[in-house]
Amino acid sequence: MTDDPESIESRAKDAKYRRLEAFFDSCPNEILGTLYYVVGNLEDARDALQETFLKCWHRRHQIDDIKNLRAWVFRIALNTGRDFRKTAWNRRRQSLHEDFAMASTADSPPAGLMKNEELLRLRGAVAKLPPEQQEVFLLRQNGELSYPEIADALSIPLGTVKTRMRSAIRQLRQSVGDLS
């Protein structure tokens, strides 16, 4: 391997691209889950996930300037999800029922049905949250971002993140009660 400037620059670019690819390989379900709640159905969420990857890939030259790759990607995902949700064509589409969880075969039939019913109630309650509360809740729960990372991803103050999260949890508790 040579140490000429072109070779060194090429290896640095490859490392950036691998970092982005590795991130997407490590958490596609978290991003997909977040997008599902933003756009409302699994098919559109998958399309938005693809679009998110493409947007990130086209902006990969910015990776050196990014402090928190996870927050950056989730911010792009949220913006992409909002774009999908806003289009009239996507609003008229009906959700396919493939996105409902199947009852576990390890559970007794009533227990499996209870879990499905609880999941449906929770999904409905999350979908009814105001968009700003929903985003904070999903970034924390699905994206596993810390409050400071959420503040950075959404470009809002840390106190606002905490207030929105507290409001979201309060509203979810009122809607679904205790599901534990």
Number of C-alpha atoms within 10 A of each C-alpha: 5 7 8 8 8 10 12 13 12 10 11 12 16 11 12 16 16 12 15 19 14 11 14 18 10 10 13 14 14 18 23 22 19 26 32 22 21 27 24 20 19 20 17 21 25 18 15 27 26 15 17 23 18 12 15 20 15 10 10 16 12 11 18 10 8 11 11 12 16 19 23 18 21 24 20 19 26 24 17 23 25 16 14 22 19 12 10 9 9 16 13 8 12 10 14 10 9 10 11 12 13 11 17 13 8 8 12 11 12 10 13 17 15 14 18 17 14 16 16 14 17 18 17 15 18 24 16 15 17 13 14 13 22 23 26 26 26 24 25 17 14 17 22 15 19 13 19 16 20 28 19 18 22 22 11 12 13 15 12 14 24 18 13 18 21 15 17 22 17 12 18 20 14 11 15 16 12 9 10 4
